[in-house]
């Protein structure tokens, strides 16, 4: 081990005698190959800088959960925003209406009051009754002032009494004024109740579909506000049935549950996609595989140049055998440990940006030194192997570059032209 | 030993040097040892096989060992790869069921009764292709690799040996065909680099294997036939050129024959010829 380290040190010093001694024997060439493997594996250790990222990067299931959570949060935020906007708009509209009404009342209130007084003075009792029936809220006094002069029908009387919220005593007094009997009023109320019951019977399938009780439905109608008969009429106006409307509303009501079921089902499928060993352990194993193959990829990127260099060196009088030439090139990779950080992936997701940038450029600077050192060692080792001086080695390397990247493409183009033309 | 600039190593070529363990031992080295030494760019394994008894048979054993190790590595690599790759089977069947449930599928099946089979085959092929593109192990790809490694290596070894031996004899070599076969089997040692693929995520570049095999074949031919470097290079490259030329001629003429059998294309070509006259 100590000898190996000393030899390695001497190679880094570009010592021609050490290189010469190594290339003289098969053991020396084997040492060169082993040195290349070890050095490139050490350089490839930079890949392991990607380990924190591999462990930290969310798995597919985690990403799926994250997306679903994001969607839920987004939907909740959108709903809250819409509700808030609607509430604000309602408030603003109400405020605007109040302001406009106040302004209208301020400007035209007097005129309207005078016009109303004039209307009351000159309008017929029947006209005053009609106007009273059109009002949404009426008082017992207003009813009393009208019904004595223009007796309403029992139905109209019932409508006015309901709107005024008249007590039993007030009801009796007003009935007497209008010349109506309590029986007539009771008959009208019974007829209206019958109509409501019929409407409710028609709407019952709708309530059944929604799973809604009578009291809940009444509370809903009070909010709208509407009567069962009106709701029944709206449904008829839409040319549909309470069953169809109920089915549609039930589907809409069930949509969140169905979506939740779908999400759960999809998540189960995503879990099934995960590797048997788990996503993170698999990433680490695959990282290990890529690291193990890094010497092969390093060698692959240079092999064509190395063989072309051999042919060129031999053609200008080089004397090294194939083994010695390959051994010399393998030795030239000795400073490749400086490529350590070049193999490291982008660390910006595990380090602070300044640290990641600093490591990146440190790696580039070390790699530049490594390239220059490897280049010098290549010239020296190839020179020793083939019996060249440094300048001749440089010439051979340049000639190889020209042969590979200028002559060969030209030759291919000319050959293709000859064959096609 | 001191080194002077410009001193050459040619005189101490390791091919002709004594003192290597393999040459000192009278017992022939084992196949694995020979392959290991070959991968470490040793030259004595070639000489050991060349000078050993029954080199042709030894070469056959060597090539079988190489194929066996690579196939074993591929099988283990497939198993480990399957453990570490996403399992797409469930998704595949889920999407297939969804596609089959589409009204479009029912319409296509009604239009063409063979559509269901064609769709299923195309669907399976597409998923296999997707897995290969994503680098996930598949039974098809692993099977094809194993078959290719086994058959093509044997075929390549024998055909190359025949052509190279014939060319080397033309150059005046006296080596026996068995020696060429045996030594060239060692030249396939770089295939063992694929053993690294036993670990998921590791891929041995084919270009490196091919180029290394060129180098080892050159060494093998030089050792067994004792040729000069230029002659050895010619004997190395000529078989590739011969095979390429033969393939080109076969493809061109086969393609032309196939086109000539199609009357429409044939008539179109005749019309074109007539018009060009």
Interface residues (C-beta under 8 A of the other chain):
Chain A: X16 X17 X19 X20 X21 X23 X24 X25 X26 X29 X30 X32 X33 X34 X60 X269 X272 X273 X274 X275 X276 X277 X279 X281 X282 X285 X286 X287 X288 X289 X290 X292 X293 X296 X297 X299 X300 X303 X304 X307 X311 X314 X319 X320 X321 X322 X323 X324 X326 X327 X330 X383 X384 X385 X386 X387 X388 X389
Chain B: X1 X2 X3 X5 X6 X7 X8 X9 X10 X12 X13 X14 X15 X17 X20 X37 X39 X40 X41 X42 X43 X44 X80 X82 X83 X84 X85 X86 X87 X88 X90 X91 X94 X193 X196 X199 X200 X201 X202 X203 X204 X205 X207 X208 X211 X212 X214 X215 X218 X219 X222 X229 X233
